[in-house]
């Protein structure tokens, strides 16, 4: 049974929910989320939102910090526009009721790595959770917004896949096919405007700070549809994820280092001053590589983060959520160093899009982490991600309105076909491939790379792709198979992007090409499929 709406938003993080509230002023909006409505990277964001809100700060300083961190790949115009919109977007959230932390002179501002000023607007140490809860409350009450949980997008509905496009004109998107996890059925959801707000791809790596939903679905669907993707070699590893056998994806916010926490080797030696003048407040790529280097040099499984020298009352007041979570694992943040390791955290590249989310496919927008606007360049400045999501959602509202004016009706999509497919007899092979993709990425395409490691990874993924596509053609689709297909494609694209950049810049560090080269400065790595995949099943590819 098909469904229709004016605007279909895939994803319920900050970008998707913010746009839903804006677009609901003039359209009926449907938000599909693959699990619960609060399962998103936004909900996991501890640090905050970077914006020029304090005395002594300036737009020029924020722009300068962003450009320096981006290592020569940022789009200067995008950086300028995002930074200058920041204060007003923070005020939007305040008007919605987000309970930001405040001090004697207004908003309390933190500092994180790469920033030359205190400009991190936060809600204690659980900013993402506070923002997500506020937006969800507003969205649930809005009469023109519906949120459906447990709906996993399979692929986009395109003119070319409905055999409607003729000639060489631009393709158009009319919604997506979605699998209902409760029934296992796949149905078309038609829309005049479709928005990818699906977040990141952290689960492509074995160790990540991301939730389980971050399997790169939007990125994979867009690439299969023929949309270009950019800068996928730049995967940011958060330097300080808790090292504990029972902890899953729990990071220790960069704000801890902003408040004085230091990194130590297991013998107690502080090592970051040897790697960068800003020590623990160096950009994340520098800190993550330094930790990786120290662990390998010493043969240690982790390093420690130590803020025990700061007054315990101040630490608990500033980081109540982190302190409480660590206590569950037997650590007292105020009295002892805590074991940490780097983990995959944020995708700086994504679907090539304007700041308003526009892609080369008519009717398809991409906003938030799934998109690549040029803001982050080769390395994201801390807390610029939520800022970008806010600005993109605000700008995308006008783009959605324009699309609705030019597309008064959406064509009726074909139903999803299951004829000729059968249920999988066992899951062991799929489970093995899931693990193989993620281990290969962690071992061969991690913080430090080489040409040989990338060649081996590419060969392994080519073989896996054949097996996965064979299963996709023969078997009834399940959430695991859909997500496996997506992470395997994203993994291949990351490797291809990394092989195409024969230098080291920002988050991409290759021992065989250890220096940045002038010919790569300002030049994004772009991958584009020659034509969208088309096959017997509507919405799927061969």
N, C-alpha and C positions, 0 to 999 in steps of 0.2 A: 504494500500500500504506500503510495507516494505522498509527499507532503510539500507544501509551498510556503514561501515567505518573501518579504521584500528583501531583507538583508539576513544572510546566514553568516554567523561568526563561529569559527571553529577554535575553541579554546576559551577558558574562563579565568585567565590571569588579569593583570592590571591593564594591559593593552586592550584585550577583548571586552572586558566589563566597562572600561571607560568609554570605548566607542559605542557600546550597546546603549549606554545612557544618553549619549549625544545623538545617536541616530534615531532613537525612539521618539525624538521630538517631531519627526516627519515620516516615520516608517514603522512597519511591524518587524520586530527583530527576533530571530531565533538563535540562541546560543547553544551549541552542542559541546559537551565536555566528555572526555573519554572515560572518566571515572567520576569521583565526586566533584561538585562545583568548586571546592576550595583546593583541589589537587593541582597545584601549579608551582612553577619556580618562584612566582611572586610571594607565595605564602611562606617560602623558605628564606626569603631575603631578610637578613638580620640587620645589615649596616644602615642603609637609609637611601636618601635621594640627594644627589649633589645639586645645589642651586646657590646662586649668589644672594644671600639673605643677610649677611652680617657686615658690621662696620669694618672698614679696612680691606674688604674684598672688592673685586671688580669683575665685570664680564671679561675684560682683557686677560686677567689672571687665570680665570677658569678656562678660557679658550687656549691660552698658552700651555696650561697643564695638560689639557686634552690632546693638543697637537704633539707635545713632547712625548707623551705616553704612546701615542699612535704611531710613532717611529716613521713618519714620512708618508703614510698611506691615508691619512684622514682627508675627507672632503672639507676644505676650509669653510665653504659657504654653509654646509650643513652644520658644522661645529658652531659657527656664529649664530645661526638661527635657533638651534637647540638651547644653547647656553642662555641666550637672551629671552627665550620664552620661559625658562625655568621658574623664576619667581611667581609668575602669574599662574602657572600650573600647580605650584605648591598652594597658592591661595585657593584654587579650585578645590583641592582636597580638604583644606581647612573648612571651606564652606559646606562640604559634604559631611563633615564631622569627624575626620580622621584625628585621633588624639595624639598629635605630635608632642614630644617632650618640650618643656618650656623652662626658661631660666628667668633671672631677674629682669633682663632686657628684651624679652621676647622668646623666639624659638631658640632652644638649645642646639648648638651646632658642634658636630664632631669633626674629627680629621682622620683621613685614611691615606693609604699609600699613594704617592704620586701627586697629592694635593699640596699646594703651597700655603693654603689657608684653611681655617675651619669653615666648612660649608656643607657638612652632611646633616641634612634635616632627618630626624629619626624619631621613632616612638620606642623609647628605651632601646632594647636590643632585639625587637621583634617587629620592625617596621613593616615588612611585607605582610605579616599576619594582620596587623592593624588596618592597613590599606585594603587588603582583600576582604576582611570582615565588613568594613564600612561600605565598600562598593557592592558586595553581595546583598547586604541589607537593603540598599537602594534599588538594586535590580529586581530582587524578589517582589518588591512592592509595586513595581512599575507595570501599568496595565498593558503596555505595548511591547514588553519583553518577556519571552519565555526562555527558561533554561532547562534543557533536558540532559540528565546525567546518564552515564554508562552508554554513550553513543560514540563509537569509534569510526572516524572517517576512513574510508577505504581508498577512494580516488575521486578526482574532480569530474564533473559532468561538463564536457566540452562540445562545441559545435563539431569539431573534427571527429569526435567519437560517436556522435549521432549522425554522421555522414551528412551534415547540413552545410559545412563550409565548402565553398567552391573557389578555385583559383589560389592565389598566393596571399590573400588578405590575412589580417591578424585573426588568430583564434579568439574565441569568446568562452567564458566560463558561466555556467548556469546552475551552480550548486555543487553538491557532492553526494556520493553514495555513502551511507552510514550503516554500520553494523550495530544492532541493539544487543548489548551483552546479555540481557536477561532472556532473550528469545533465540539469539543466534541468527536472526533474519537480517538481510540487507535490503534497504529500501532507498530509493532516490529522494533527495530533499532538494527541490527546485528553488532557486533564488535568482532575483534580478542582479544582486551584488553579493559576492562571496568574499569573505575576509579570513585569511589565514592568521590566526593569533595563537598558534600551537606551541610556542615556546621553543626550547632548545633541544639538544641532542646528546646530553650528558651520558645517557645509558649506552651509548656506543662504546664507552670505556668501562673496564672492569670496576674501577673505583671512581665514584663520582659523588658530588654533593647534591646532585639533582634527584627529584622524586622519580618513581618508576614510570611516570607518564612521559618522561622526556626522551622519546625514542625517535625524534626527528621526522615525525609523520608529515608535517606541513612542508618541510624542505624536500622530502622525497616525492610527495605528490606534485609539487610545483615543478620539479625537474622532469618527472615523467610526462608532465603536460607540455613541456617545451619552454618553460620559463628559465632564464639564465640564473645561475647561482655564482656567488663571488666570495673570495677570500676564506674558503673553508679550511685552509691550512692553519689558520690562526685560532686555535682552541685554547682558551684560558684555563689554566690549572690554578685553583685556589690553593695558596700555600699551606693553609692550616686546617686540615680536616682531622677530626679526632681519630686517633689510632687505638682501636679497641675491638676485640672480636665480636662484641654484641652491639656495637654502635653501627648504625646504618645511615650514611649520608649526612652526618652531623658535622657542620663546619663551625669553626671558632672565628667569629667575625674579625675582619681587618680593623674594625674600630678598637679592638683590644690593643693592637699595636699603636693605634693613634693615641691611646691613653697611657702608653708607656710600657706595654708588654715587650719582652725581648725573646729572641730565638737563641737556644743553646744546644750544643751537642750533648751527648749523654754524659760526658765528663764535666759538664757544667760550663764549658767554654762558649762565650758569645762569639758568633762567627760573622754576622752580617756586616759589621764595619769593614771587613776585608773585601767585600764585594761591591759596595756602593757607598758614596758619601752620605746618603740619607738612611743608610742601615736598614732597619726594619720598615721604614716608610718609603723604601724604594718602590718603583712600579712592580706589579705582581709578577711579571715575567722574570724579572731579576731575582725576586725573592724565591720563586718556585725553583728556578734553576740552581740557585745557591743551596737550597735544601737538598735537591736531588744530588748535587755534587758532593755535599758533605756526607750524605748517607752512603754514597758509593765509595767515597774516598776512605771512610772509616769502617765500612762494612756494617753500619748500624741500620736497624729496621725503621727507625724514626728519629726525629729530633724533638725538642720540647719547647713549649711556649710558656713563658714565665712572667706573671704579673704579681707575684707574691710580695714584691717589694713596695707595692702601692698600698695605701690604707684599705683594709678589708671592707670597711663601711662604704667607702666610695666605689669600690669595685662591685659590690653587691647591688648598690643603688643604680649603677650605670648598666650592669649586665645581669639583671635578675633571671632572665630566661636561660642564658648560657650557664650561669652558676647552678641553677636548679637541675638542668639536664645533666651537667657533669656530676653532680652529687648522686644522681641515679646510677652512674657508672663507678662510683667510689672515689671521685676526685674532688678535692677542695680547691677551687680556683684561686682563692685568696691566700693559700698556705703552701702550695706546691706547684712545681712545673707540670704541665699537662702534655702527654705524648701526641704529636701531630705528624701528618704526612700530607703532601700535595694530592689533590684529586681533581679530575675533570670538572669544570665548573660552568663555563660560559662560551658560547660560540660567537666569535666576533664577526664572522661572515654569515651568509644566508642568502635568501632569495633577493636578487637585485631589485630594489624598490626605491621610489622617491620618498621624501619625508612624509608625504601624504599616503604612502603605502602603495602607490600605483605601480603595477607591473606591466610588462609588454602584452599580457593576455587581457583582453577587454573583460571587465567585470570581475577581475581577480585582484584583490589587494592583499598585501602582506605587511603586518605591523608587529612591533616588539622584537623579541630575540630571533624569531624565524626570519626576519628581514635583514638585509645589509644596505644601509643608507650611506655608508662612508663616515659615520660619526666616530667609530671606534678605531678604524685603521687596523694596524697590526697588533694592537693591544688595548684592551678597554681600561680606561681610567675608572677607578673604584667608584661605585654608586652612580655612574652615568647611565646604567642600564634602565633603571626604573624611570629616570628622567626622560630617556629616549622613548620609552613606552608611552609615557604621558603625552609628550609632544606629538608623537605619531598619531595617537588616538584622536587628539584634538584636531590635527590637520586632516586626518582621514575622513572626518565627518563631512566636510565640504566635498571631498571626492566621491563619497557614497551618494550624496544628494545629486551630484552631477550625473553619476551613472544611472540613478533611478529616472532622471529626466530623459535620458537617451534610450532607455530600455523599458518601455511601458509594460511589456509582458514578457514572461519567460516561457520558452517552449516546454511542452510536456516531455519529460525525460522517459526513456525506456526503462522497464523494470530490470533488476539485476537477474542474470541467468545463472542457474545452478545445474542445468541439464548436463549430464555427462560427468559430473564430479561425484566424489564419494567421500565419506568421513575418513579421517586419518585413523589407521589401525593402532598406532602407538605414537607416543610423543618423544621417545628417547632420541631419535635422530634430530628432531627439531631442537630439543634441549641442548644436545651436543653442539649444534651449529651456533645457537645463541651464545654459548660459552666461548666457542672458538673465535667468533667475531670480536667479542669484547676483550679476550685475552690477547689476541693478535694486535689489536689497537693499543692496548696498554704496554705490551712488550716492545712493539716495533714502531709505533707512531705516537710516542708519548712526548714528554717534555724535551728530550734530546733525540734527534733522528740522524740517520745516515742514509746514503744512497742505497746501500746494500739492504738495510732493513726495509726500506720502502719498496724495493723490488720484490723482496720475499713476501711482504704483505700484499702487494698487488697481485702476485701469482696465486696466493691462497684465496683471496677474495674472488678472483675470476672463477675458480673452481666452485666455491660456495654459491656464487650467483647462479650457476647452471642448475645446481641441486634445488635451490630455493625457487627458481622460476618454474622448474618442473613440478614441484609440489603445488605451486600456486595455480598451475593450469589444471592439475588432476584432482585436487582435494577441495572439500568444502572449507571455506575460509573460517578461521578462528582468530580471536584477538592475538594470540601468540604468533601465528603465521603472518598476519598482517604487519605486526610490529617487527618481526624478524626480517621480513622483506625490506622494511624501511631502514632499519639500522644497518643492514648489510649494504644497501645502496649508499647511504650517507658515509659509511666507512670507505667505500670505494672512491667516492668523490673527494673525501679528505685526502686520501693517498694520492689521487691524481693531481690535486691542487698542490700538495707538498712537493711532488716530483717536478712540477712546473716552475717552482721558485727555487732556483739554484743559487741561493744566498741564505744568510741568516738575518732575520729582521723581526723585532718584537717577539711574538709568541712562537714563531717558527725558527728553531735553531737546529742547523744541520752541521755535524762535525766535519763533513767533507767540504762545506762551503761556509766557513765560520764568520765571514764579514758581510755586511750589507753592501750592495752594489748600486751605483748611481742609476743604472739603466732600469732598475726595478722600482725606484722611488716614484710614488704617485701613480703606480700602475697596478690596479687590482688584478687578481687572478680570476678569470671568468671562464666558467664551463657552461655550455648550453647544448642540449640535445637537438639534433638536426630536425627532428619532427616528433610530435607526441606519439606515445605508444598507443596502438589501436589493436584490439583483438575482439573475439566473439563476445565476451562478457562486456556489457556497457560499463564504462568507467575504469576498465582495467587495461593492462598492457601486455604485449607479447614478450 
